[in-house]
Amino acid sequence: MELFIEIIGWIGMVMIVAAFVWKRKLPPMTLAVMNFVGATLLGVSLIFKEAWAGVALEAVWMVVAANDFRIACRRGSPKA
């Protein structure tokens, strides 16, 4: 179980970093989903590690990503 939680955290981190690196090449909706899912996965791994400051940061990141997703849905996400 520990290894699974560690892998989930790494996948989440990679998704967040990839969204940042590709922010000019991907549609806003895709970036929002990558940030939201990445923050969720990383947040879950941090809960199991009881790293509460990190959990709080990822919760804020999820709210920001959800808002970005809402905005992208309203505007219609143009293709990159």
Secondary structure as GFF3:
##gff-version 3
##sequence-region A 1 80
A	DSSP	alpha_helix	2	21	.	.	.	ID=ss1
A	DSSP	alpha_helix	28	48	.	.	.	ID=ss2
A	DSSP	alpha_helix	52	75	.	.	.	ID=ss3
###
